[in-house]
Amino acid sequence: MKPILELESARLLLRQWGDDDLREFATLCADPQVMRYFPAPLSRVESAALIGRIRGHFAEYGFGLWALERKDSGAFIGFTGLMNVNFNAPFAPAVEIGWRLARRHWGLGFASEAAWTSLRCAFAQLGLNEVVSFTTRNNLPSQKVMQAIGMQRDLAGDFEHPRLTADDPLRAHVLYRINRAQWLETLHG
Ligand SMILES: CC(C)(COP(=O)(O)OP(=O)(O)OC[C@H]1O[C@@H](n2cnc3c(N)ncnc32)[C@H](O)[C@@H]1OP(=O)(O)O)[C@@H](O)C(=O)NCCC(=O)NCCS
């Protein structure tokens, strides 16, 4: 068991999950627009199970997909954070960065802000050498966040997600990477 890290950005707390987060989280995971690039929206039971897995990851590693809370309103708006890649891939073992926000909080820069804070944690606190991110080829909003935080597409890294069936149109994935030196460059221009 590692001590659990909590982070803060200008407008957000990146905090541990509370039991009260389930209601909002289940609502956002049941939204077909939010889940457009995933196989299906989640039921409340599936969202609860996902929170359980996220908490398990925090308990084991001290970092994970943080619950995002807006400082101005105290609202829970989704998650952003770091997790170990949990399937076989040419780029694994690796730590990935990911995000999922409720639709009414899109277009405000919150995902990118939380992603910057998570990246700083990865390199400055956890001492990682590289962070990866991936998404289905058509998920351009997610790729925009990757680009916004200085990640670069690894063109040779395109892969078929092994958890999706061969005929699933979401199966073709793109891979982005950033290493410590590249991150330092983005910070110092
Ligand atoms: C991917 C996702 C998190 C991106 O959310 P987002 O709000 O578009 O991302 P950002 O936080 O980077 O916000 C950028 C937008 O906010 C705008 N913005 C407004 N204020 C801003 C600020 N202070 N700082 C930065 N951007 C700001 C930007 O102009 C940009 O708008 P644009 O998309 O019209 O160009 C969101 O679409 C989502 O939750 N999708 C569903 C889940 C998902 O697919 N997750 C990824 C799976 S791999």
The ligand as an SDF file (V2000), in Angstrom:
LIG
                    3D

 48 50  0  0  0  0  0  0  0  0999 V2000
  -11.8790   14.1840  -24.2040 C   0  0  0  0  0  0  0  0  0  0  0  0
  -12.5460   15.2520  -23.3240 C   0  0  0  0  0  0  0  0  0  0  0  0
  -12.1450   15.0710  -21.8780 C   0  0  0  0  0  0  0  0  0  0  0  0
  -12.0560   16.6230  -23.8250 C   0  0  0  0  0  0  0  0  0  0  0  0
  -12.7110   17.6490  -23.1000 O   0  0  0  0  0  0  0  0  0  0  0  0
  -12.5130   19.1860  -23.5310 P   0  0  0  0  0  0  0  0  0  0  0  0
  -13.2780   19.9990  -22.5840 O   0  0  0  0  0  0  0  0  0  0  0  0
  -12.7910   19.3100  -24.9910 O   0  0  0  0  0  0  0  0  0  0  0  0
  -10.9470   19.3430  -23.3700 O   0  0  0  0  0  0  0  0  0  0  0  0
  -10.0980   20.5390  -22.7710 P   0  0  0  0  0  0  0  0  0  0  0  0
  -10.1900   20.5480  -21.3070 O   0  0  0  0  0  0  0  0  0  0  0  0
   -8.7380   20.3990  -23.3430 O   0  0  0  0  0  0  0  0  0  0  0  0
  -10.7890   21.8310  -23.3090 O   0  0  0  0  0  0  0  0  0  0  0  0
  -10.4010   22.3460  -24.5540 C   0  0  0  0  0  0  0  0  0  0  0  0
  -11.4780   23.2740  -25.0410 C   0  0  0  0  0  0  0  0  0  0  0  0
  -11.7830   24.2370  -24.0310 O   0  0  0  0  0  0  0  0  0  0  0  0
  -11.5860   25.5790  -24.5410 C   0  0  0  0  0  0  0  0  0  0  0  0
  -11.1800   26.3960  -23.4010 N   0  0  0  0  0  0  0  0  0  0  0  0
  -11.9790   27.2990  -22.7810 C   0  0  0  0  0  0  0  0  0  0  0  0
  -11.3580   27.8290  -21.7290 N   0  0  0  0  0  0  0  0  0  0  0  0
  -10.1290   27.2670  -21.6830 C   0  0  0  0  0  0  0  0  0  0  0  0
   -9.0220   27.4170  -20.8090 C   0  0  0  0  0  0  0  0  0  0  0  0
   -9.0590   28.2580  -19.7700 N   0  0  0  0  0  0  0  0  0  0  0  0
   -7.9160   26.6680  -21.0320 N   0  0  0  0  0  0  0  0  0  0  0  0
   -7.8590   25.8070  -22.0780 C   0  0  0  0  0  0  0  0  0  0  0  0
   -8.8890   25.6190  -22.9420 N   0  0  0  0  0  0  0  0  0  0  0  0
  -10.0190   26.3510  -22.7390 C   0  0  0  0  0  0  0  0  0  0  0  0
  -10.5840   25.3770  -25.6450 C   0  0  0  0  0  0  0  0  0  0  0  0
  -10.6650   26.4280  -26.5830 O   0  0  0  0  0  0  0  0  0  0  0  0
  -11.0530   24.0580  -26.2420 C   0  0  0  0  0  0  0  0  0  0  0  0
  -12.2080   24.2580  -26.9990 O   0  0  0  0  0  0  0  0  0  0  0  0
  -12.4110   23.5660  -28.4500 P   0  0  0  0  0  0  0  0  0  0  0  0
  -12.4950   22.0760  -28.2060 O   0  0  0  0  0  0  0  0  0  0  0  0
  -13.6990   24.1620  -28.9400 O   0  0  0  0  0  0  0  0  0  0  0  0
  -11.2100   23.9070  -29.2420 O   0  0  0  0  0  0  0  0  0  0  0  0
  -14.0870   15.1810  -23.4530 C   0  0  0  0  0  0  0  0  0  0  0  0
  -14.4330   15.3270  -24.7980 O   0  0  0  0  0  0  0  0  0  0  0  0
  -14.6470   13.8770  -22.9040 C   0  0  0  0  0  0  0  0  0  0  0  0
  -14.8520   13.7100  -21.7170 O   0  0  0  0  0  0  0  0  0  0  0  0
  -14.9430   12.9460  -23.8320 N   0  0  0  0  0  0  0  0  0  0  0  0
  -15.5600   11.6900  -23.4820 C   0  0  0  0  0  0  0  0  0  0  0  0
  -14.6190   10.7050  -22.8270 C   0  0  0  0  0  0  0  0  0  0  0  0
  -13.4570   10.3330  -23.6980 C   0  0  0  0  0  0  0  0  0  0  0  0
  -13.5970   10.1410  -24.9010 O   0  0  0  0  0  0  0  0  0  0  0  0
  -12.3050   10.2130  -23.0660 N   0  0  0  0  0  0  0  0  0  0  0  0
  -11.0940    9.8310  -23.7080 C   0  0  0  0  0  0  0  0  0  0  0  0
  -11.0180    8.3770  -23.9200 C   0  0  0  0  0  0  0  0  0  0  0  0
   -9.4650    7.8930  -24.5690 S   0  0  0  0  0  0  0  0  0  0  0  0
  1  2  1  0
  2  3  1  0
  2  4  1  0
  2 36  1  0
  4  5  1  0
  5  6  1  0
  6  7  2  0
  6  8  1  0
  6  9  1  0
  9 10  1  0
 10 11  2  0
 10 12  1  0
 10 13  1  0
 13 14  1  0
 14 15  1  0
 15 16  1  0
 15 30  1  0
 16 17  1  0
 17 18  1  0
 17 28  1  0
 18 19  1  0
 18 27  1  0
 19 20  2  0
 20 21  1  0
 21 22  1  0
 21 27  2  0
 22 23  1  0
 22 24  2  0
 24 25  1  0
 25 26  2  0
 26 27  1  0
 28 29  1  0
 28 30  1  0
 30 31  1  0
 31 32  1  0
 32 33  2  0
 32 34  1  0
 32 35  1  0
 36 37  1  0
 36 38  1  0
 38 39  2  0
 38 40  1  0
 40 41  1  0
 41 42  1  0
 42 43  1  0
 43 44  2  0
 43 45  1  0
 45 46  1  0
 46 47  1  0
 47 48  1  0
M  END
$$$$
